[in-house]
Amino acid sequence: MRITLHQPRGPREAVAPPEGIHDEAMLIKSLILTLAREAHAGVGVLTLSIDLAGTDPARLVAIGKLIAMGEAGASGGMH
């Protein structure tokens, strides 16, 4: 699994641990940290590619649901 940023500033790696991205939870964490870093740098539009080889789509959905439930709980269920 790998996240590569293409635009702006040419190809470069996303935020990831030195040992790489080895599971779905780390993939999502790396994506969120990369988005935060790029937004902090003032990037308005980001083009990236994500190598999903070895991912379990059901696990990605389960992690997404856990994040959504955590957000709903943190905001009292109001958006």
Secondary structure, DSSP 8 states (H G I E B T S, - for coil): -EEEEEESSSSEE-S--TT---SHHHHHHHHHHHHHHHHHTT-S--EEEEE-TT--HHHHHHHHHHHHHHHHHHTTT--
